[in-house]
Amino acid sequence: MHEVSLCRKLLEIINDQAKLKHFSQVKSVTLEIGALSCIDKSSLAFSFQALSTNTAAHQAKLKFIDIPATAYCPQCDEDTTAQQYFSHCPQCHGALIKYRGGDDLKVSSLEVS
Amino acid sequence: MCGKCGCHEESSAIEIDLNTSLYASNNTIARENRIRFEAHNTFCINLLSGPGSGKTTFLVKTIEDLKRDYSIAVIEGDQQTDNDAQRIRSTGIPAIQINTGPICHLEANMIRDAMDSMKNKLPDLLFVENVGNLVCPASFDLGEKTKTVLLSITEGEDKPIKYPDMFRRADVIIINKIDLLPYLDFDLNRCMEYIERVNPTALVFITSAKTGEGMQQWYEFLATSHEYMAGVPA
C-alpha cells in the first residue's frame, strides 16, 4: 500500500531517461509486478495518473506483467511457482512453504516517441 | 491524431528496455547504510510492528537494562509528533525523530540523513523504531542487520498469517505483553504454529517489557550479535 512512493520513483526513472534519450512523450510503461509485492494495480494506476500530470508520462498506458513467487513442496521435494501465500502444490495439493521472490516491482520497458 | 499538426499519421514509437526495480534507489542507499554500520561496528535493528503493540515501552526497557554496557541510540519514525523520541530521551540516550507525514514507512534515505546528523558518532546498538504498520515497512530495506517484528498478545494469535509478508521477512519475532496471558484468550501454541508456517527459521522470543520476563534471552541475542559483528568472541 505504498503505491504513491513507488510512482514517484517510477517518474524519477522516466524523467532521467527522458533527459538521456531525448524523448518528450511516453506512450506506455511496462511493469513487472511480483505476486507477493503487496502492490495493488488499480491504486498504482490511480497514483500514476495523478502524479504524472505535466510530465512526459502524462496519459501513458500502464501495462502489467505478473511475476509469480517460488515456493517449496516438502512432500514432492520440489520448487514450484505460487501466486499468493498459503498456496498448494499443483501435483500433490500439499501446503507450500519457503516462499521467496515475487516481491519486486520493476519497470521493464518504456514505449516512447 | 497528432497534437502538434493535426495529422492522423501514427508517430513512430521506440522501445527502451530498463529492467529496473522501483526499489533500486532505496536499495542502493540501504547498502551504503549497511557498509557504514559495519565500519562503525554498529548493530542496527529495524523494529517493526502494528501501532500500539508496545515497541517504545519495549525499547525503553531494553535501553534501561543495557545502557551501562553499550552505547545506544534510537531513530524514531512516526507520521507526526516527537512523543516517542522524548520517551527514549528520558532514559538518557539520544533519539532522532523522523516525521514521515503522509508516508507510512521509513526509507533508507531517511536513515542515511539521520546518521549524517549523528556526525559519525554511531553507537554499538542502533534501534530504528519504524512507523507502526504491519504492511509497507516490510518492503523497504533500511540497511539494518536484523528485522525484528514485535507482536503483542493483545493483537491476537493470527497476526502472522494475516500479515505474512511482514512476518516472512522477520529475522526475529518477539511475542510481547506475555504478563497479560491469564486475562486473554490468546492461544500461544497456535501463534507459534502460525509463525512456523510463514517463517520456520525466525528466532522467537516471548517477553514482557513490563515485568522483564524473557528479556534476558533478547539481551543475549543482542550481545552475541553485536560481538559477532565486531569480531569479538562472545
Interface residues (C-beta under 8 A of the other chain):
Chain A: M1 H2 V4 S5 L6 K9 L10 E12 I13 Q17 K21 F23 K27 L36 S37 C38 Y85 F86 A95 I97 K98 Y99 D103 D104 L105 K106 V107 S108 S109 L110 E111 V112 S113
Chain B: S11 S12 A13 I14 E15 I16 D17 L18 N19 T20 S21 L22 Y23 S25 N26 P102 I103 C104 H105 E107 V135 C136 A138 S139 I161 P164 D165 R168 R197 V198 P200
